Amino acid sequence: MILVNFLGPNASGYLPLTRASGTRLTAYLWITISLVPLSIALIAAGLVVGNTLEPMRSEVGLYILLAGLVLAVASVIAVIVRPYLGPGARVYNPKPGESDKVVELKRVHRDFVAAVRQMNEAPVSQLLGPT
């Protein structure tokens, strides 16, 4: 299943986001990016401070090192969770006799769905004429 997701057809493109949604995704991205160097810096500081013979400094170094490791784990979790935030899509192969692939949009706002349905129903109603 995982291999199918990586090797199967993919969708790429841009979906217009609301200002709040775009701000939320941008903040999540920058927080995730900033966790990596911060965790590296804390791990390095913990190793430097903890590399002494004094018991008090060694204990403080251990706590700094643990904080760095916790941030490193948090950054890995944040990277894993990212694809499940914001809009997404899934591409389906065309049915026999059709040439276009179907793209299913996921996690989009209900107003966006209503607008797309209205746009798709308008040409059909024009073809059928007044009833």
C-alpha positions, 0 to 999 in steps of 0.5 A: 500500500505504501509503495502504491502511494509513492509509485502511483499517479500523483496530483500536483498544483495549487489550491487557493487557500483562505488567508487563515488557512494559508497562515496556519500552514505557513506557521506550521511549516516554519515551526517544523523547520525551526525545530531541527536546528534548535534540537541540534543546538540543544543536543550539542550544548547538552554534550558540551555542558555535560562533559564535565566532572562537576555533578551539578553541571553534568546534571544540567547538561543531561537535562539540556541533552534530553530537551534536544532529543525531545525536540528532535522527536517532535520535529520528526513527528511534525514532518510525518503529520504534515501531509495530513494538514491542509488540502490534499488530493488522490488521483484515480486511473481513468475508467475504460473509455475515458481519457481523463484521470479523476482527482479527488480533493480531500480536506477542503472547505465546504464552501469550496465544494459548493462552488465547484458543484455549482460550476459543474452543474451550470453547463449541464443545466444550459445544455438541458435548457429550461424545464 
